[in-house]
Amino acid sequence: MSTTPRTRWVPLAALTVATTLLAALLGVPGARPAAAAAGTTFEAEAVTVVLAGGATRSSCAGCSGGAKVGDLSDRATVTVPDVVAPAAGRYEVTVHYLSGDDSRTLRIAAGDEPPVDVRVPSTGGWDRVGTSTVALDLAAGENTLVLTSRPGGYGPDLDRLTVEGVTAVDHRIVDPDAADPVPVDPTPADRGRVATVRSGDVVISYSQAGGTADVRWRGGRGAQVRGLYSAVRLGEELVSTKQYDGRCRLQGLVATCAAPGRPTLRQVFEPDGERGFSIRLEVTDAGRPVATSMMVPVATDQPGSVSLGAQGDPRMVLVPFDNDHWVRYEAPAVSDVTPARRSFEVSTVFDPRSGRGLVVGSLDRDTWKSGVVADGNDDGGLDRLQAAAGLTDWSYDYGDGMNRHQFNREGKPHGTVSGRTVASPRMYLGLFEDWRTGMETFGRLAGEAADARSWDGGTPFGFNSWGGLGARGGDPATMEATSRFLAEELPGFRSSSSEAGPYVGIDSYWDKMLRPEYAFEDPRTSWQHLEEYVATVRSRGQEPALYFQPFANFYAEGLDSPVAATALCEGCPDQTFREMALKVDGVPVSIDGAWALDPTNPGVQNRARIALTKFRELGVRYVKLDFLTHGYVEADSWYDPQVQTGQQAFAQGMDLVRGYLGEDTFVDLAISPVFAATWAHARRISCDVHGALNNWHPEDPDRYQKSTEYLLNSLSYGWWLDQVYAYNDGDHIQFGNYEYDDQANAYLLDDPYPSIWPEGQNRARVTSAVITGVYLVSEDLTPTGHPTIRARARELLQNPAVNRLAEHGDSFAPVDPGPDAFTAADTFWSRHGSTTYLAAFNYGSSPRPVSLDLERLGLDGDRYLLSELWTGRTGTVRDRLSASVPAEDVRLFAITPAG
């Protein structure tokens, strides 16, 4: 079968190409009003349009795309590509423009044709749109229009062009096989002679005739994986170990499949000595170069080929690609799983009733991104399971459930990896009596493979400016007042196990403290206010923290503007964001409104070097890095020609970032790929979390899922990431209900919306952070902040028993999974020494009874002391814990042996 992705072209959203009727009446004398006109529209500010010579993008409320292009002089040009004419001929071009006077002339040239001057009357103001139409000769096929002004003059501002009778090049690449992205090999497999590998509880029976393996586990009671093979996509062909007609040989832990005229496949088995093993697939071709964009070390595709040997209703965890845009983990029933659904990097198929689970996932992240697909059956097993290197979220359909508002991070297929030998990552496969143990085991192995960073400085407690202040965090007086409140009124909010006091962190807009603002690249810039901020917090026994985005920039209008400190050589001009951006089909990549920058570009690297080494010089030893997925995605190419994949580019950039920050700086990742522990101590387990217990938003709560329950969805199925990272991060705590104005300043909503969430919801939010890991708050704690919020902070952030628990920094595991594919679990637990902790949440509007057999927590029938950490109530318990959780609240129990 063909395994090369077939492509078709669809419109790029940023291009805004559409056939529409555009009508507006301006009533401005001398200018033709924007009237009804049918045609293909090209927005002047579109990402495909190249500005040069000083032309600039800016916002425009009255313009069709909310922006315009201005500063059009005889030195400036606006180049509009991708105008596709069906035949050579003359075509009407309607210019939608803005002008405050009658002296403007626009010069337009199509390809090599002589330019045409168009005198444009005033529209009555620089915020009012009018039109002027000109006929241009276009060649058959693709044309480029270049707009400027006549010599010595200035042109109007440009909203858009409408060209009759043409189409536009569509730049977005779509996978027609997205519903079944990993190919299978239907070749029948002979059983033939079998060689056996035994290690720990794993028994692998390898058929040397068929190139397949059957895997079972001692004590597995029927759990097995049958017909396991490996495959690689080479050009149009899928080559698998099933195709070698008895020419596969297992020697030790390496199976080699070789035949004349065929590439050689090697499966390298690596048992962990207990409940699992990994497979790495290698491909060579008699010394000739090999190139592939997909390798499938783990594949089985026969009916019933995967069985847990359990009689429950198994579910499969789908791990998200990253933690952006309030994406959720999913845990659908196996019977609802098809190859159209994807889990990224790792997954588990588990039986909630017995707890048994099969874990499969990628351990290595030097070259490949990986994913897992499966096809479930109604008997609780799988008819297909594939762990594939080269599987991303490109063209992935996130479905119509609670992830329906997601967008594809990737805009093209995984990069092609080439060499004389190409190897996949190690794909792990293990069966466990408790799926939670399995995921924690996988996490430890992945952390070891990444040489994950450790931290002995204690669990971070502290403040982050973003949630409660927004851009106001860049105001020196605001941060001084915040530091003072933390020191004087929250002395109990700090870790007793850490020499460092609470961190006082400025998030995005830290560079507002610079003079001039934001100009960190300029060696003449004054850092005085930041130096004073560091000195102030240090004088109060606190620690400073700052923020940076190494591979993203939100200056949308500045795509074609020079960026300071990015020149590629001495005397060379500074680069633009267009030049430094990653590109798909030649178009700069924008994710969440920010340009995705090439981590291997020297200009991108130098900007990071300037900021991060200055942070270190200031004495900052806690840095939050954000929007890292921007540097992780696939692209047409990278500045470094040796880089073949987004993973390789990301690793190169992050290696430099780690070096700039130094080994003693605590690094906390916000929006980022799931696995990046080589470079960081902590990672946000979810997207942004605000203060509501359940999803709330004045307009679209299903899109902006900023709730405690949303965070706990990530904890329910991602708690085990604290085995990969030193800490998970549950985002900063908020008691108030904040929005942001057009300058990104946070403010409390008021009637008819809640301003401050009820105390029970505040308590639940604090608890959710405590049982996740890093312990941060973000509120307006200044004298102008709401007094109720300040009072809640004093009360809820200084509970000694809760804060002692927070010092452990471990993530709690779910007692049971959530009740459906998307909803979070409501009860979590952890053990430290002889004390077992239990956090029981109530998302509902009436009291929730809790009744739990202590044996579920590994406790025997002895008598235990029971303490609820928020209320201080104590008692005893034996065999079963019974309690009630108030509506929209939480109870946090400590259970210790009575003897």
N, C-alpha and C positions, 0 to 999 in steps of 0.2 A: 504494500500500500504506500501511497505517497505520504511522507512525513514532513515535508517542507511546508511551513505555513503558507497557505494561499492568502493573498491580500486583496482587499478592495479599498477604495478611497471614499471617505465620508467627510463632510465639512468639519473644519476645525472651528471650535466655538469662538476662539479669539479672533477669527477672521470675519465673523458675522456676515457670511455670504447668504443671501436669501433673495427670493423673488417676492416683492411686497408692493403695496400701494402706500406711498408716502405723501401725506397731505398736511399742510399747515398754512394758515393765513396770517401773514405778518403785517400787511397793510402799510409797508414802508414805501414812500414815493421814490421812484427811480430804480427800485430793485424788483425783480420778478419774485413774488412770494414762492416759498417752497410748496409746489403744487403737486397734484397727482402725477406720479411717474413710475412706470413699471420697468424693472431692469435688475441687473445684478449689482449689489452694493458692496463697495470696498471702503471700510472705515479708514480714515486717514491715520488714526492712532493704532491700527491693528499691529500685532506683533510682527507680521510679515513685511510691513512697510518700513523701509529704512530711511532714517533721517540723518542728514549730514550738514556740515557747514554752519551749525548754530540753530537749525530748526528744532523746536521743542514740543513735547506733549504737555498738556495740562488739562485739568478737569473743566467740564462745561456742562452746566445743568440743562441747557436747552438743546444740546447736541444728541444725536441718535444713540451714540454709544456711551454717553456721559463724559466724553473727552474730545479734545480737538488738537490740532497741530498749528503752532504759530511761529512767530519770528522768522517769517519767510522772506529772506532778502535775496539779492542776486548771487550771494555766496552760498546760500542755503539751498538744499534740495530735499525733496520728498519723493522717494522712489517706490512706486506701487507695482509689484510684480504680479504674476499669476493671472493675467487677463487673457482668457482663452477665446479666440475668435474662430467660428466654424469655417470661415473662408476669408480670403483677403478682400478688403473693401472698406467703405466708409461707415463709421459707427458714431452715434450720438453719445456724447459724454456730458452728463449733468454734474456740475460742480456745486456742492452744498457748502457755502462759505459764510464767514462772518466778517463784517467790516464796519468801522466807525466813520469812514470818510469816503469821498468819491475819487480818490487819487490812486487807487490800487489797480495793478495789472498783474494778471497771472500768466505765466508762460508754461505751456504744456507740450511735451514732446513724446511721441510714441515710437520707441525703438530708434531706428536710424532716420526716421522721417524728420523733416524740418520742423522746428518748434512753432507753435501757434500762440499768439498773444491774445488774451481775453481780458478786456477791460471790465471790471466788476463794480457796479454801483454800490453805494453805501447800503447796508441793511438796517441802519438806524442804531447801531450799537454793536459792541464786541461780544454781546451775549444773545444776539438775534441772528437767526439763520435765514439766508436767502439762496437763490439758485441762479446759475447761468449755464447755458448749454452751448457746446461747441462740437463740430463734427471732426473726427480724427480718422486718418487712414491707418488701419491695423492689418498686420500680416496674418495669414492663416496660422493657427496654433497659438503658442504662448507669446504674450506681449508684455512689455514693461513700460509704464507711464512715468515720466519724470516731470515733476512740477517745481517751478522756481519763480522768481520775479524777473522783470526786465532789468537790464543794467541800470544801476543807480537808483532803483526804486525798491518798494516793498510790496509784497503780495498780501492777500487777505489771510485770515486764519481759515483752516480747512476742517470741515466736519466729515465729509465723505464724498465719494464719487459714485454715481450711478451710471452704468454703461449698458446701453441697449443691445440685446441680441448676443451677448457673450455669456460664458460661464467662467468659473474660477477653478484654479487648481485646488484640489482638496488634499490636505496634508496629514490627516489622521489615519493611521494604519490600524485595521481591524482584523482580528483573527477569525476566519470563518469556521475554524474548528474549536472555538472557545468553549462550546458545550461538551467537548471531549478532547481535551488538549494534549493528552499523553497517549501516543499510539501503542497498540498491542500487537503481539505476534501470534497469529492463529496457527502457526506450525505445530502439528501434533508432536508430542514428546514421547520417545521410547523410554521405558523404565530401565531395561538392560542391567549392566553390572553396577552395583552400588558400593560406594566408599562411605565410611561413617566418621564423623567428627563428634567427639563428646567432650564437653567442658562444663563443669558445674552441673546445672540441671538441664542444659541444652543438648539435644541430640539432633545432628544434621545428617540426613541420609542423602548423599549426592549421587545422582544418576549420571555416570560418565557417558552413557549412550545418549541420553536425552538432553544433557546440559541443564538439568533442573534439580531442585532439592526439595525434600520434605523435611519440615522442622517440627519437632515436638518437644515437650518439656516433661521431665520427671515430675510426677505428682500433678500433672496438668489436667488429668481427668477429661481427656478428649480434646483439649486445646491443641490446635495444630495449624500450620501453614503448609499447604501442598502445592507442588508444581512451581516453586519459586525459581525464577530465572532473571537474567540481567540483559539489558539491551542498550544500544546506542544508535542515535540517528546520524547517518552519514549521507549528506546530500539528500537525495530523494528516497533513500533506502533506510529501513530499520533493520539493523543487524543484531541478532540476539544469540544467546548461548544455545538456543534450541535448534539452530540451523547448521550444526557441524557434524551431523550424521555419525555420531559415536566417536568423534575426535576430541572430546573433552577429557582431560586427565586431572585428577585431584592428587597433588603431592603435598603432604603436610597440610597447610592451611590455604594453599593457592590452587585454584582450578584454572587450567589453561585450555582454551578452545582455539585450535589452529587447523587450517586446511589450506591447500594450494589455492592461490588466487583470492583468498579471503583475508580481511584484517584479523589480527590475533586479539582475542579478548581474554583478559585475566580477571578472575574474581578472587579478591584477597579477603579471606575470612579472619576476623579478629574477635574471639570470644572474650567476654569480660570476666569469665570464671564463675559466674553466678547464674543469672536469669536471662542474659542477653548476649548478643554478638553484633558486629558490624560487618558490612560488605563494602569494599571499595572496588569499583570497576575501572580497569585500565584498558586502553586500546592502542595498538600499534599497527603499522602496515609496512613491514619489511624495510624500515628505515625511511619510508616516504612520509611527508607531512600528513597529519590527520587533522580534520576540522569538524567540530560539532557544536551545536547549541543545545543539545539535550542528551543526557545520559540517565539511564534508569537502572540503578543497581538492584533495586527491589521491585519485582513485578510478579504478580500471579493473577491469572484471569480465567480460571475455570470455575464453574458453578460450585459454590460451597467450599472454595479453596481456603478460606480463613474461617476458623471457628474458635470461639472462646471456651467451648465446652461448658457453658453455663446456660441455665434455663430462665433467664430474665429477659428484659427488653433493652438490649444494648444501645448505647449512644456513641456518637463520634464527636470529639472536640475539634472544632475548626479554629485554628489560631490565626489571628489577623496578620496582614502584611507589615503593619506598623501600628502606631497608636494615635493616628490623626483622625480628625473629624468625627470624634465620638463613635468610632468603630467598636463593635462588640465581638467578644468571643461568641461562638455558637456551639451548641451541643445537641444537634438534632438526633432523633431516633435513627438507628442504622437503616431501617426500612425506607427512610426518606432521603438517604444519601445516594447521589448519583455522581458520575465523573464530572458533572458540571460544577460541583461544589469543591472548593479547594481549602486545604489547610496549609499554611505556609511554614516551612522549615520542619515542623513536627506535628504529630497528632497522636491521639490515643483512642482506641475503641474499647469501651468499658461497659461492664454490666453493673448498673447501680445496686441491684439486689445483693449479689455476692461480693461486689467490689473488684472482681478480677478485671484486668485490663491488659491490652496489647499496645505497646508503645513503639512508634516508628518515626524516625526523623534523622536529620542531617547533623553530624557532629562538627564538620569543618567548614570554615568560612573564609578561605583565602582567595577563592576564585568564583565559586558558584553561589547563586541563590537557588533555593530548592522548595519543593512543595509536595504534598501528598494528596492523591485522589483515590476514591474508592467507589465501589458499587455494592450497596447493601441488598440483602434479601429479606423476605418475610420470616425467615427462620432464625433471625438474630445473627447471621453470619455475613460474610462478604463473598461475593462472586468475583471480586476484583480488588486488588490493592497495589498501588504503585507509588513509590517514593522516587521522585524525579529531580535531578539537578537540571536547572534551566527552566523551571516552572515559576512564573511570577504572577502578578495580578493583571498582566496585560490582557485586555479585553474581557476580564472576568465580570460576570453578571452577579452582583451582590444580592440579587433576589428581591422579593417584595416584603420581607419581614422588617425587623428593626434595623437592619443595615441597608435599607433601600435607598438611603440618601448618600451612600458612599460613592466615591469616584475612583477611577483607575489611576493609581500612582504612576504606573508604567505606560508609556506611549508606544512602545515597540517591543519586538521579541527580545529574549535574552541574548546577550552578545555571544558570538561564536568564539570558541576556545580552540586554538590550534597549536600544534607542536608535533614532534616525532613520537612522543607519548602523551596522551591526554588521559587524565585521571579524574574520576568523580570524587566528591566528598565521601567520607565513610557514612553509610546509612545504617543506623542502629535499629535493631529489632529485638524486643524483649517482652516476655510475659510475666506478669506479677499478680499475686493474689490480691493486692490492693493497688488499684490504678494510681492512687496518689503517691505511693512509694515508687511506682514506675516512673512517674513524671519527675519526681525529685531525683531519682537515680539518673535519668537522662540529663537533668539540669546539671548535676555534678560532673558528668562526663563531658558535656558541652563546655562547662566552665574550665575544665582541665585542658580541653583541646584549644580553647581560646587563650590559655594562660591568663585567666581572668585576674583582674586587679583586686587586691585585698586592702583592707582598711582597719587599722587598730586605734583610730582616734575617737572611737565612740560614735553612737548613733547621732546624726546631726539633728539638733533642735534649732528652731529659728524662725525668721520672718522673711517673706518674699514680697516684693512690692506690687506685683502685677495685679492680682485679683481685686484688692481693695483700694488701690491707688491708680493703677494704670500708668499713664504717662507722668502723673504727678510724682512718681517715684524718682524722676530726674530733677526734682526741686530740692536743693540743699536744706532748706528750712524744714520741709516736710520730713525728710529722712532724719534730721536731727531730733525732731519732736518724737518720731517713732522710736528711735534709739533710746531716748529719755524715758518714754513710757515703759519700754521693755525692762529697762534697768531699775526704775523706781517702783513700778506698779506690778510687774510680773517677775519678781526675783526667783520665784519657784519654777519658772518655765525654763529649765536648762537641765542638761544631763549631768548627774553627779559623777558619772564614770568617764567624763571627758574633761581634759584640761581646758579645751576651748569653750568659751561661753557661747550663748546662743548666737547663731549667725544672723546678721542683719543685711539682707540682700536686696540690691537694686536689680530689677529685671530689665526688660526692654525699655529703652529711653534712658539708660544709664548715661549715654553720651550727650544728653541734654545738659549735663553738668559741665561739659567742656566749653571753652571759649576760644573760637566760635563753636556753637552747638554742632554736634554730630561729626566734627572734622577730626576724627581720631588719627587719620592717615597723615595729617599735616604736621611736620616736625615743629612748626611754630605755634601749634595749639597749646593753650594753657590747660593743665590738668589740676589746677589749684583746688577747685571745689571737691574733686574726688580725693585728692590728698587729704583735705580737711575732713571729709567723711570718714576715711580710714582712720585718721587720728582720733576722731571723736568716738567711734564705736570701740576702738581699742582702749581708750581711756576709761570706758565703762565696763571693761572686762568682757567685751563682745568681740565677734569676728566679722570682718567684712566679707561680702560675697557679691559677685558680679555675673554678667550674662553676655553671651555672644552667639551669633549665627554665622558659622564659618562658611557655609555653602549655600546661603540663601540671602536674597535682598528684596525688600518690599518696595523699593523705589520704582514703581511701575512706569512712571513717566520718564525715567532716566535711562531707558533701554539703550539709547544711542548717544548718551552723554559720556564724556571721558570721566573715568574714575581714578582719583588720585592714588599714587603709589602702586600702579599696576603696569607700568611700562616694562617691556620685555628686554630692554637693553638701555644702557646709558645713552641719553639723547633721543631715544625713541619716544613717540607719543604715548600717553596713557591709553590703556584699553577701555573699551566701552563694556557695559554689561552684555550687550549682544555678542561681543567677541569672546567674553569669558563664559557665557552661558552654555550649558549642555543643549544639544539640539536633536530633534527628531524630524527626519525628512527636511533638514535644513532650517527648521523653525525653532527659535529659542523656547525652552520648556518653562512653563509657568505652573506652579503648584500652589494652591491656596492664595493666589495673587502675588506670589514671590518668584523671582527668577531663580531657577536651579543652576548653580554655578559649578563649574568643572573643578573638582578637588585637585586635579593635577596641573592646573594652570598656575604659572608662577605669580601672576597678579593676585589671584584668589589666595594663594598661600601667603603672599607677602602681607596682605591686609590682615590675615589671621595672626601672622607673626607680630605685626606692630601692636595690635590690640592685646594679645595674650601675654606677650613678654612685658608690656607695660603693666598689665594687671599684676604680674609677678613682682615687678619692680616696686609697685605700690605696697606689696605685702599681702595681696589677696590670695587666699589658699582654698577658696571654694568658688567654683565656676559652673554655672548652668549653661549647657550647650543646647541649642534649639534648632528645629527644622532641619534635621540631619538627613531625612529621607531625600531631600533635594539633591544631596551629593551622592546618593546611593542608586539612583535610577539609571536605566540603560540609555545609551545615546548613540548617535551616528558614529562618533569618534571622540577621543579625548586629546588634550594637548600632548600628553605623553603617548607616543605611538606604540609603546610596548604594552599599554593597557588594553585589555580585550573585553572586560566586563565592568559593570557598575560596581560590583563587589570589590574588584581590584582597585578601581579609582578611589572608592570610599576608604579602603584600607590605607592607601598611600596618603590621602589627605589627613586621616585621623592619626596616623603615625606622627606626622608633623605637629598636629595640634597637641598631642600628648607631650611631645618634646618641648613645645613652647611653654606649656603650663608647668612642667616639672613633675617629678614623681611624688612630691608631698602635697600636691593640690588635689582636693576632693573634687571629682568630676561627676556631675549629675546631668543625665541626658533627659531632655523633655521629648518633643516629637522626634521619633527615631525608629529605625528598624528594630525588630525584636532582639536580635543578638548583636551586641557591640561591646561586650564585657572586656575585650582586649584593651579598650581605651577609657573605660569609665568604671566608677565604683557603684553608681546607682543609675537607675533608669525609671522614668515615670511608667507605671504599669498601665496607665490609661491616658486618654486625652484630658483636657481641662475639667476640673471638678469644682463646682461652686457650692452653694450651701443647702439647696433643697434636698430632701430625702428621696423624693421621686422626681421623675423628669418634669421640669417646669420651664416654660418660656412664654412670654406674652403673645407670641405669634405661632411658633412652630416647635413644640416640645419634643416631637419625635425626631427632629433634625438636630436640635441642640440639647443633647442628653447630658447635661452637666451635673447630674445628681449623685448622691451617695450610693444609691442602688446601682447606677451605671458603673461607678468605681468598683463596687463589690462584684459586678459581673466579671471584671478583669481579675479580681482577686480569686473568684471562684474557680477559674480555669487557668490562671497565670501565676498563682502564688509561688509555684515551684521555681520561678525565675530568680528567687533569692538564693537559689543554689548556683545560679549562673553569675549573678552580680553579688557584690557585698550587701547591697540593700535594694529592695524595691522602694519606689517613691509613690505615695498616694496623693500627690499634689497638695497645694496649700489649702488650709482650712479657711472657710468663710462662714460667718454668722449672718451677714447681711445679703441682700438681694441686689447685686450690682449690674449695671449696664455701662456702656462706654459712649462718650460723645464723639463728635467728628474729629476731635483732637486726641482721641484715645484716653481721655481722663475718665476714671471710674466714678460713678455716682450711684447713690442708692435710689432705687425706684420708690415711688410713693403711690397713693391711691389712684386707681383702684387695685394696684398690685401690692403684694407684700413687700415691706421694706426690710424687715428682719424676720428670719425664720423662727418658728417656735423653739423653745429651749430643748425639747425632746429631739427635734431634728438637729439642732446644734450639737447635742451630746452624741447623737449617732454619727455626725460628720467627724467629730474629734476621734471617736472610737475607730472609725474606718481608717483614719490616717495612722493611728497607733498600731493597729493590727496589720498594717501594710509595711511600714518601715520608717523612712525619713519622716520627720515630725515638724511640719512648717505651718505657719499661720500667715494669712494675708488679709488685713483689714485696715481701715482708716482708724488708727489708734492715736491720732493727733488730737489736740484740744478741740478742733472743729469737728471731729468725728462724732458719731451718734453715741450718747452716754450709755445707752443700753448695750451696745456692742462692746464698749470698753468694760462694762460690768461683767458681761458674759465671758470676756477674755480672762478677767481676774478670777472668775469662778471655775471655768472649765479647763483652763490651761495650767492650773496649779494644784490639781488633785495629786497628792504625793503617791498614792498607790497606782494610779493610772500612769503617771510619769515614770515610775520605777519599771512598770511593764514596758513602756515605750523605749526605755534604754536598751532592752534586748534587741530591738530592731528587726526581729524576725517576722516573716509573713505568716499569718494564720492560714491553715488549710480548711477547705469546706468539710463539714461533717457529712453532708449529702450534697449532690449537685442541685442546681436550680430546678424548679418544677417543669420547665419547658426549655425550648431551644435557646431562648435569649435571656430570660429572667435570672437574676443573681440568686445564689444560695442565700439563706437567711441565718445560718448558724455556722460559726467557724471556731477552730480550736488550735491550741499550741501547747507544748510542754516545755518547761524550763526547770531542770533539776527535778525535784519531787512535786512541783506545783503544776497543775494542769489548768489552763485558762480556756474559758468558753465565752464567746461573744454571740449574743442572740439578738437579731434585729427584728423589728416589726415594721414592715412597709405599709401596713394597713391602717384603717381608721378606727379600729376597735381593738381591745386587748387581745394579745396572742398567747395562748397557753404553750408552754414548752415542757415536753416530757421526753427525757432522754435516758436510755439505759447506759450506765457508766461504763459497761463493758465495751460500748462503741468507742470510748475514749481510751481503751486499754487499761481501765481500772478494774480491780477485782472487787469482791463483795465486802471489803473492809469498810469501816466507818471513816468518813471524811469530813473535814471542816469546810464549810462553804461561806465565801465572803463575796458580796456584790460590791464592786469597787466604786461605783458612782454614789450609791446610797449609804454605803458603810454597813449595811445590814449583814448579820452573820447567822449561821446555823450549822446544822450537821446534815449529812446525807449518806445514804447507803443504797447501793444497787441502782437507784434511779433518781435523777434530778427532775424535780417538778417545780415550775415557776411560771409567772405571768409577766409578759413584756407589755408595758403600756402602749397605746396607739402611737405610731410614728415616733418610736423611741428605741432604746437599746438597753440591754442589761449585760454587764461584763463581770463574769464570775471567776474567782480563784478557788481551786479545789485542792486541798492539801491533806495528807494523811493525818488522822486524828491522833495516832499514837506517837 
